[in-house]
Amino acid sequence: MVEPFRTPVVTGWAPRHPADPARSGWSLWRLPRPALALVLGVELVAAAVVVGGAGPVTWAAAAQAALICLLSLAHTELSTGIERIRGRSGGPSSPDLGSVWTFAAAALLPPALIAAVIAIVSLHRWQRVQRPAGVLPHRHAYTTATTVLAAVAAHAVVGGAVPTAADDPAGVAAIGAAVLIYLAVTTALVTAATALSHARPVLRELTTHRDDSTVELAALCMGALAAVALASTPGLVVLVLPPILVLHRAVLVRQLEQAATTDAKTGLLTATAWRARAERVVRRVRRQHGAAAVLILDLDHFKTVNDEHGHLAGDGVLAAVAAELRAGVREEDVVGRFGGEEFLVLLPELPAGEGGRVELGRVAERLRGRIAELRVPVPDGTAITGLTVSVGGATLPADGTDLDQVLRAADASLYAAKHDGRNLVRIAGPPDVPSPRRPLL
Protein backbone atom coordinates (compact mmCIF):
# COMPACT_ATOMS: atom_id res chain seq x y z
CA MET A 1 0.00 0.00 0.00
CA VAL A 2 0.94 3.62 -0.11
CA GLU A 3 1.72 4.22 3.52
CA PRO A 4 -1.18 5.93 5.32
CA PHE A 5 1.21 8.20 7.16
CA ARG A 6 3.55 8.61 4.24
CA THR A 7 5.27 12.00 4.34
CA PRO A 8 5.25 12.57 0.55
CA VAL A 9 1.49 12.85 0.72
CA VAL A 10 1.92 16.05 2.54
CA THR A 11 5.45 17.43 2.51
CA GLY A 12 4.95 18.49 -1.09
CA TRP A 13 1.95 20.59 -0.06
CA ALA A 14 3.64 23.96 -0.06
CA PRO A 15 1.47 27.09 -0.27
CA ARG A 16 1.84 29.06 -3.47
CA HIS A 17 1.10 32.38 -1.81
CA PRO A 18 2.15 34.05 1.45
CA ALA A 19 0.39 32.91 4.58
CA ASP A 20 -2.48 34.94 5.94
CA PRO A 21 -1.29 36.19 9.36
CA ALA A 22 -4.70 35.43 10.81
CA ARG A 23 -4.26 31.83 9.79
CA SER A 24 -0.54 31.47 10.34
CA GLY A 25 -1.15 28.59 12.74
CA TRP A 26 -3.44 26.77 10.31
CA SER A 27 -1.37 25.72 7.35
CA LEU A 28 -4.31 23.68 6.09
CA TRP A 29 -5.93 26.89 4.86
CA ARG A 30 -2.83 27.86 2.91
CA LEU A 31 -3.16 24.86 0.62
CA PRO A 32 -4.14 25.54 -3.00
CA ARG A 33 -7.93 25.44 -3.30
CA PRO A 34 -8.09 22.16 -5.27
CA ALA A 35 -5.87 20.43 -2.70
CA LEU A 36 -7.90 21.90 0.18
CA ALA A 37 -11.12 20.66 -1.42
CA LEU A 38 -9.63 17.17 -1.81
CA VAL A 39 -8.41 17.05 1.80
CA LEU A 40 -11.71 18.16 3.29
CA GLY A 41 -13.70 15.97 0.89
CA VAL A 42 -11.72 12.83 1.71
CA GLU A 43 -12.05 13.47 5.43
CA LEU A 44 -15.82 14.04 5.15
CA VAL A 45 -16.30 10.91 3.07
CA ALA A 46 -14.25 8.86 5.54
CA ALA A 47 -16.36 10.18 8.42
CA ALA A 48 -19.58 9.41 6.53
CA VAL A 49 -18.41 5.88 5.74
CA VAL A 50 -17.61 5.23 9.38
CA VAL A 51 -20.95 6.58 10.59
CA GLY A 52 -22.87 4.75 7.89
CA GLY A 53 -21.08 1.48 8.65
CA ALA A 54 -21.78 1.57 12.37
CA GLY A 55 -23.58 -1.51 13.58
CA PRO A 56 -23.61 -4.19 16.24
CA VAL A 57 -20.23 -5.48 17.38
CA THR A 58 -19.64 -8.96 18.76
CA TRP A 59 -17.38 -9.71 21.70
CA ALA A 60 -15.22 -11.89 19.47
CA ALA A 61 -14.68 -9.05 17.00
CA ALA A 62 -13.94 -6.65 19.84
CA ALA A 63 -11.34 -9.08 21.20
CA GLN A 64 -9.69 -9.31 17.75
CA ALA A 65 -9.66 -5.52 17.50
CA ALA A 66 -8.03 -5.24 20.91
CA LEU A 67 -5.35 -7.78 19.97
CA ILE A 68 -4.61 -5.96 16.68
CA CYS A 69 -4.27 -2.68 18.57
CA LEU A 70 -1.88 -4.23 21.10
CA LEU A 71 0.26 -5.71 18.33
CA SER A 72 0.32 -2.41 16.46
CA LEU A 73 1.28 -0.47 19.59
CA ALA A 74 4.07 -2.97 20.28
CA HIS A 75 5.22 -2.69 16.68
CA THR A 76 5.35 1.11 16.88
CA GLU A 77 7.26 1.07 20.17
CA LEU A 78 9.79 -1.45 18.87
CA SER A 79 10.37 0.52 15.67
CA THR A 80 10.28 4.06 17.12
CA GLY A 81 14.07 4.33 17.28
CA ILE A 82 14.43 3.36 13.64
CA GLU A 83 11.64 5.71 12.57
CA ARG A 84 13.22 8.65 14.38
CA ILE A 85 16.54 7.97 12.69
CA ARG A 86 14.69 7.99 9.39
CA GLY A 87 13.19 11.35 10.29
CA ARG A 88 16.57 12.84 11.22
CA SER A 89 18.31 11.50 8.14
CA GLY A 90 16.60 14.08 5.96
CA GLY A 91 16.36 11.60 3.12
CA PRO A 92 13.30 10.84 1.06
CA SER A 93 10.35 9.42 2.92
CA SER A 94 9.49 5.78 2.64
CA PRO A 95 6.55 3.51 3.41
CA ASP A 96 5.20 3.04 6.90
CA LEU A 97 4.93 -0.65 7.73
CA GLY A 98 2.06 -0.16 10.16
CA SER A 99 -0.25 -1.07 7.28
CA VAL A 100 0.32 -4.67 8.40
CA TRP A 101 -2.18 -4.09 11.20
CA THR A 102 -4.60 -1.75 9.46
CA PHE A 103 -4.98 -4.28 6.65
CA ALA A 104 -5.48 -7.12 9.13
CA ALA A 105 -8.23 -5.05 10.74
CA ALA A 106 -9.78 -4.41 7.31
CA ALA A 107 -9.83 -8.11 6.52
CA LEU A 108 -11.31 -9.28 9.84
CA LEU A 109 -13.41 -6.55 11.47
CA PRO A 110 -16.64 -4.66 10.76
CA PRO A 111 -16.31 -1.03 9.60
CA ALA A 112 -16.92 0.50 13.05
CA LEU A 113 -14.09 -1.51 14.60
CA ILE A 114 -11.84 -0.92 11.57
CA ALA A 115 -12.18 2.83 12.14
CA ALA A 116 -11.59 2.43 15.87
CA VAL A 117 -8.38 0.43 15.30
CA ILE A 118 -7.10 2.94 12.74
CA ALA A 119 -7.87 5.84 15.10
CA ILE A 120 -5.97 4.22 17.98
CA VAL A 121 -3.03 3.18 15.81
CA SER A 122 -2.90 6.59 14.14
CA LEU A 123 -3.04 8.55 17.39
CA HIS A 124 -0.30 6.44 18.97
CA ARG A 125 1.96 6.82 15.95
CA TRP A 126 1.29 10.56 15.90
CA GLN A 127 2.38 10.91 19.51
CA ARG A 128 5.44 8.67 19.26
CA VAL A 129 6.79 9.31 15.76
CA GLN A 130 5.06 11.95 13.69
CA ARG A 131 4.65 14.87 16.06
CA PRO A 132 8.34 14.73 17.13
CA ALA A 133 9.21 14.71 13.41
CA GLY A 134 7.20 17.92 12.85
CA VAL A 135 4.36 16.48 10.75
CA LEU A 136 1.46 18.93 10.73
CA PRO A 137 -1.89 17.83 12.17
CA HIS A 138 -3.89 18.35 8.97
CA ARG A 139 -1.46 16.16 7.07
CA HIS A 140 -1.78 13.43 9.64
CA ALA A 141 -5.59 13.73 9.52
CA TYR A 142 -5.62 13.35 5.75
CA THR A 143 -3.46 10.26 5.70
CA THR A 144 -5.59 8.74 8.46
CA ALA A 145 -8.71 9.40 6.37
CA THR A 146 -7.13 7.75 3.32
CA THR A 147 -6.33 4.72 5.48
CA VAL A 148 -9.95 4.47 6.61
CA LEU A 149 -11.24 4.61 3.02
CA ALA A 150 -8.69 2.06 1.79
CA ALA A 151 -9.45 -0.30 4.68
CA VAL A 152 -13.21 -0.07 4.20
CA ALA A 153 -12.80 -0.69 0.46
CA ALA A 154 -10.64 -3.74 1.17
CA HIS A 155 -13.20 -4.97 3.71
CA ALA A 156 -15.94 -4.71 1.09
CA VAL A 157 -13.92 -7.03 -1.15
CA VAL A 158 -12.92 -9.66 1.39
CA GLY A 159 -16.12 -9.37 3.42
CA GLY A 160 -14.51 -10.82 6.55
CA ALA A 161 -14.17 -14.20 4.82
CA VAL A 162 -10.48 -14.70 5.58
CA PRO A 163 -9.29 -18.14 4.39
CA THR A 164 -8.42 -20.51 7.21
CA ALA A 165 -7.82 -23.66 5.15
CA ALA A 166 -5.80 -24.59 2.09
CA ASP A 167 -8.92 -25.66 0.18
CA ASP A 168 -10.47 -22.19 0.09
CA PRO A 169 -9.40 -20.73 -3.27
CA ALA A 170 -12.23 -18.18 -3.22
CA GLY A 171 -11.03 -16.80 0.11
CA VAL A 172 -7.45 -16.62 -1.11
CA ALA A 173 -8.55 -14.78 -4.25
CA ALA A 174 -10.67 -12.38 -2.21
CA ILE A 175 -7.88 -11.42 0.17
CA GLY A 176 -5.50 -11.00 -2.75
CA ALA A 177 -7.99 -8.68 -4.41
CA ALA A 178 -8.38 -6.78 -1.14
CA VAL A 179 -4.62 -6.17 -1.04
CA LEU A 180 -4.73 -4.66 -4.54
CA ILE A 181 -7.79 -2.53 -3.74
CA TYR A 182 -6.15 -1.17 -0.58
CA LEU A 183 -3.01 -0.32 -2.53
CA ALA A 184 -4.97 1.29 -5.37
CA VAL A 185 -7.07 3.53 -3.12
CA THR A 186 -4.14 4.87 -1.12
CA THR A 187 -1.99 5.36 -4.22
CA ALA A 188 -4.76 7.27 -6.00
CA LEU A 189 -5.39 9.59 -3.06
CA VAL A 190 -1.67 10.23 -2.51
CA THR A 191 -1.16 11.01 -6.20
CA ALA A 192 -4.17 13.32 -6.32
CA ALA A 193 -3.03 15.26 -3.23
CA THR A 194 0.48 15.70 -4.62
CA ALA A 195 -0.74 16.75 -8.08
CA LEU A 196 -3.23 19.31 -6.77
CA SER A 197 -0.63 20.83 -4.44
CA HIS A 198 1.77 21.84 -7.22
CA ALA A 199 1.28 24.32 -10.01
CA ARG A 200 3.52 22.17 -12.21
CA PRO A 201 3.59 18.65 -10.81
CA VAL A 202 6.44 16.46 -12.04
CA LEU A 203 5.46 12.97 -13.16
CA ARG A 204 8.26 11.31 -11.19
CA GLU A 205 6.95 13.02 -8.04
CA LEU A 206 3.43 11.72 -8.65
CA THR A 207 4.40 8.08 -8.87
CA THR A 208 5.66 5.87 -6.13
CA HIS A 209 9.22 4.69 -6.52
CA ARG A 210 9.42 1.06 -7.60
CA ASP A 211 11.26 0.06 -4.44
CA ASP A 212 8.63 1.81 -2.31
CA SER A 213 5.88 -0.02 -4.16
CA THR A 214 7.58 -3.32 -3.41
CA VAL A 215 7.83 -2.48 0.29
CA GLU A 216 4.22 -1.33 0.40
CA LEU A 217 3.06 -4.53 -1.24
CA ALA A 218 5.20 -6.61 1.11
CA ALA A 219 3.65 -4.88 4.13
CA LEU A 220 0.16 -5.58 2.85
CA CYS A 221 1.00 -9.22 2.19
CA MET A 222 2.28 -9.50 5.76
CA GLY A 223 -1.01 -7.97 6.83
CA ALA A 224 -2.89 -10.63 4.90
CA LEU A 225 -0.85 -13.36 6.62
CA ALA A 226 -1.48 -11.69 9.99
CA ALA A 227 -5.22 -11.74 9.29
CA VAL A 228 -5.11 -15.44 8.38
CA ALA A 229 -3.17 -16.21 11.57
CA LEU A 230 -5.63 -14.21 13.70
CA ALA A 231 -8.56 -16.03 12.12
CA SER A 232 -7.12 -19.53 12.59
CA THR A 233 -4.28 -19.62 15.15
CA PRO A 234 -4.02 -16.22 16.90
CA GLY A 235 -0.85 -17.13 18.79
CA LEU A 236 1.10 -17.35 15.54
CA VAL A 237 0.48 -13.69 14.72
CA VAL A 238 3.43 -12.61 16.90
CA LEU A 239 5.68 -14.23 14.30
CA VAL A 240 4.84 -11.31 12.02
CA LEU A 241 6.78 -8.87 14.20
CA PRO A 242 10.39 -10.05 13.60
CA PRO A 243 10.29 -9.87 9.77
CA ILE A 244 8.53 -6.51 9.90
CA LEU A 245 11.23 -5.08 12.15
CA VAL A 246 13.91 -6.42 9.81
CA LEU A 247 12.08 -4.74 6.94
CA HIS A 248 12.15 -1.48 8.91
CA ARG A 249 15.93 -1.68 9.05
CA ALA A 250 16.16 -2.48 5.34
CA VAL A 251 14.03 0.58 4.56
CA LEU A 252 16.24 2.71 6.82
CA VAL A 253 19.42 1.54 5.09
CA ARG A 254 17.96 2.36 1.68
CA GLN A 255 16.81 5.76 2.89
CA LEU A 256 20.24 6.59 4.30
CA GLU A 257 21.89 5.51 1.06
CA GLN A 258 19.49 7.66 -0.94
CA ALA A 259 19.95 10.64 1.39
CA ALA A 260 23.72 10.40 0.96
CA THR A 261 23.33 10.86 -2.81
CA THR A 262 20.76 13.68 -2.62
CA ASP A 263 21.55 17.37 -2.32
CA ALA A 264 19.74 18.65 0.77
CA LYS A 265 18.83 22.08 -0.66
CA THR A 266 17.48 21.01 -4.05
CA GLY A 267 16.58 17.33 -3.83
CA LEU A 268 18.73 16.69 -6.90
CA LEU A 269 21.62 14.28 -7.13
CA THR A 270 24.88 15.48 -5.63
CA ALA A 271 27.76 16.06 -8.03
CA THR A 272 29.36 12.74 -7.04
CA ALA A 273 26.12 10.79 -7.41
CA TRP A 274 25.33 12.49 -10.71
CA ARG A 275 28.75 11.58 -12.08
CA ALA A 276 28.41 7.94 -11.03
CA ARG A 277 25.04 7.63 -12.72
CA ALA A 278 26.18 9.59 -15.77
CA GLU A 279 29.19 7.31 -16.19
CA ARG A 280 26.88 4.28 -16.33
CA VAL A 281 24.62 5.96 -18.87
CA VAL A 282 27.55 7.02 -21.06
CA ARG A 283 28.99 3.49 -21.04
CA ARG A 284 25.63 2.13 -22.15
CA VAL A 285 25.31 4.74 -24.89
CA ARG A 286 28.78 3.90 -26.19
CA ARG A 287 28.03 0.16 -26.25
CA GLN A 288 24.87 0.84 -28.23
CA HIS A 289 26.66 3.32 -30.54
CA GLY A 290 24.07 5.94 -29.57
CA ALA A 291 24.22 9.63 -28.73
CA ALA A 292 23.90 11.59 -25.49
CA ALA A 293 24.49 15.13 -24.30
CA VAL A 294 25.33 17.21 -21.24
CA LEU A 295 24.06 20.63 -20.20
CA ILE A 296 25.72 22.82 -17.57
CA LEU A 297 23.49 25.61 -16.26
CA ASP A 298 24.73 28.52 -14.14
CA LEU A 299 22.37 31.04 -12.53
CA ASP A 300 23.38 34.57 -13.49
CA HIS A 301 24.17 37.06 -10.70
CA PHE A 302 23.04 34.67 -8.00
CA LYS A 303 25.13 36.49 -5.42
CA THR A 304 22.78 39.44 -5.82
CA VAL A 305 19.87 37.29 -4.65
CA ASN A 306 21.73 36.30 -1.50
CA ASP A 307 22.86 39.87 -0.84
CA GLU A 308 19.42 41.44 -1.31
CA HIS A 309 17.14 38.76 0.14
CA GLY A 310 19.34 36.61 2.35
CA HIS A 311 20.70 33.10 2.06
CA LEU A 312 17.42 31.43 3.01
CA ALA A 313 15.75 33.11 0.05
CA GLY A 314 18.70 32.00 -2.07
CA ASP A 315 18.12 28.42 -0.97
CA GLY A 316 14.47 28.81 -2.00
CA VAL A 317 15.58 29.97 -5.45
CA LEU A 318 17.87 26.96 -5.82
CA ALA A 319 15.03 24.61 -4.87
CA ALA A 320 12.64 26.33 -7.30
CA VAL A 321 15.17 26.14 -10.14
CA ALA A 322 15.76 22.45 -9.39
CA ALA A 323 12.02 21.80 -9.61
CA GLU A 324 11.83 23.54 -12.98
CA LEU A 325 14.75 21.52 -14.29
CA ARG A 326 13.12 18.24 -13.26
CA ALA A 327 9.82 19.32 -14.78
CA GLY A 328 11.47 20.42 -18.02
CA VAL A 329 13.27 17.20 -18.94
CA ARG A 330 12.33 13.58 -19.54
CA GLU A 331 12.04 10.88 -16.92
CA GLU A 332 15.23 9.21 -18.12
CA ASP A 333 17.32 12.40 -18.03
CA VAL A 334 19.71 12.74 -15.08
CA VAL A 335 19.64 16.06 -13.20
CA GLY A 336 22.13 17.05 -10.50
CA ARG A 337 23.57 19.99 -8.64
CA PHE A 338 27.15 20.68 -9.67
CA GLY A 339 27.81 23.02 -6.77
CA GLY A 340 26.91 26.56 -5.79
CA GLU A 341 24.42 27.80 -8.36
CA GLU A 342 25.45 25.37 -11.13
CA PHE A 343 23.38 22.42 -12.31
CA LEU A 344 24.00 19.44 -14.60
CA VAL A 345 21.67 17.58 -16.95
CA LEU A 346 22.56 14.41 -18.83
CA LEU A 347 20.31 13.59 -21.77
CA PRO A 348 20.71 10.04 -23.13
CA GLU A 349 19.15 8.61 -26.28
CA LEU A 350 19.33 11.74 -28.42
CA PRO A 351 19.23 11.60 -32.22
CA ALA A 352 22.61 10.98 -33.81
CA GLY A 353 24.49 13.70 -35.66
CA GLU A 354 23.31 17.27 -36.07
CA GLY A 355 19.78 16.30 -35.07
CA GLY A 356 21.00 15.59 -31.55
CA ARG A 357 22.68 18.98 -31.31
CA VAL A 358 19.53 20.76 -32.47
CA GLU A 359 17.40 18.83 -29.99
CA LEU A 360 19.85 19.67 -27.21
CA GLY A 361 19.56 23.35 -28.07
CA ARG A 362 15.77 23.15 -27.89
CA VAL A 363 15.89 21.51 -24.46
CA ALA A 364 18.37 24.10 -23.22
CA GLU A 365 16.18 26.97 -24.44
CA ARG A 366 13.13 25.41 -22.83
CA LEU A 367 14.91 25.21 -19.49
CA ARG A 368 16.23 28.75 -19.83
CA GLY A 369 12.71 29.99 -20.54
CA ARG A 370 11.18 28.15 -17.58
CA ILE A 371 13.70 29.67 -15.20
CA ALA A 372 13.13 33.14 -16.66
CA GLU A 373 9.41 32.80 -15.82
CA LEU A 374 10.04 31.76 -12.21
CA ARG A 375 8.45 33.69 -9.38
CA VAL A 376 9.86 32.64 -6.01
CA PRO A 377 7.98 33.98 -2.93
CA VAL A 378 10.02 35.33 -0.03
CA PRO A 379 8.93 35.77 3.62
CA ASP A 380 8.34 39.53 3.35
CA GLY A 381 5.42 38.90 0.98
CA THR A 382 7.25 39.86 -2.20
CA ALA A 383 8.70 37.50 -4.80
CA ILE A 384 12.01 37.09 -6.58
CA THR A 385 11.62 37.43 -10.34
CA GLY A 386 13.83 38.13 -13.33
CA LEU A 387 16.08 35.13 -12.77
CA THR A 388 18.26 34.19 -15.71
CA VAL A 389 20.56 31.31 -16.46
CA SER A 390 23.45 30.75 -18.84
CA VAL A 391 23.63 27.32 -20.45
CA GLY A 392 26.42 25.40 -22.13
CA GLY A 393 25.98 22.06 -23.84
CA ALA A 394 27.92 19.38 -25.67
CA THR A 395 27.10 16.06 -27.28
CA LEU A 396 28.62 12.61 -27.25
CA PRO A 397 30.31 11.33 -29.38
CA ALA A 398 30.59 14.54 -31.44
CA ASP A 399 32.30 16.62 -28.74
CA GLY A 400 34.00 13.84 -26.81
CA THR A 401 34.17 10.09 -26.43
CA ASP A 402 33.91 10.00 -22.64
CA LEU A 403 32.13 11.96 -19.91
CA ASP A 404 35.13 14.13 -18.97
CA GLN A 405 35.64 15.29 -22.54
CA VAL A 406 31.97 16.16 -22.97
CA LEU A 407 31.91 18.00 -19.64
CA ARG A 408 34.92 20.07 -20.69
CA ALA A 409 33.23 20.95 -23.98
CA ALA A 410 29.99 21.88 -22.20
CA ASP A 411 31.92 23.99 -19.68
CA ALA A 412 33.66 25.84 -22.51
CA SER A 413 30.25 26.49 -24.07
CA LEU A 414 28.95 27.80 -20.73
CA TYR A 415 31.92 30.16 -20.52
CA ALA A 416 31.07 31.40 -24.03
CA ALA A 417 27.47 32.06 -22.97
CA LYS A 418 28.69 34.06 -19.98
CA HIS A 419 31.20 35.96 -22.11
CA ASP A 420 28.59 36.81 -24.73
CA GLY A 421 26.30 38.52 -22.23
CA ARG A 422 24.67 35.82 -20.04
CA ASN A 423 21.10 34.53 -20.27
CA LEU A 424 22.17 32.66 -23.39
CA VAL A 425 22.48 29.10 -24.65
CA ARG A 426 25.66 27.98 -26.36
CA ILE A 427 26.08 24.45 -27.71
CA ALA A 428 29.49 23.08 -28.70
CA GLY A 429 29.88 22.33 -32.39
CA PRO A 430 30.49 23.96 -35.75
CA PRO A 431 30.12 27.76 -35.54
CA ASP A 432 28.15 27.86 -38.79
CA VAL A 433 25.24 26.06 -37.09
CA PRO A 434 23.81 28.63 -34.65
CA SER A 435 22.29 27.63 -31.33
CA PRO A 436 18.59 28.47 -31.05
CA ARG A 437 17.78 31.69 -29.22
CA ARG A 438 14.39 32.61 -27.84
CA PRO A 439 13.71 36.09 -26.44
CA LEU A 440 12.58 36.44 -22.85
CA LEU A 441 8.81 36.45 -22.39
PyMOL commands that set and color helices and strands:
alter all, ss='L'
color gray80, all
select helices_A, chain A and resi 8-11+21-23+27-30+33-52+59-89+99-108+111-133+137-158+169-196+203-206+210-232+234-260+271-287+302-309+311-327+354-372+403-419
alter helices_A, ss='H'
color red, helices_A
select strands_A, chain A and resi 292-299+334-339+342-348+376-377+383-384+389-396+425-427
alter strands_A, ss='S'
color yellow, strands_A
deselect
rebuild
show_as cartoon
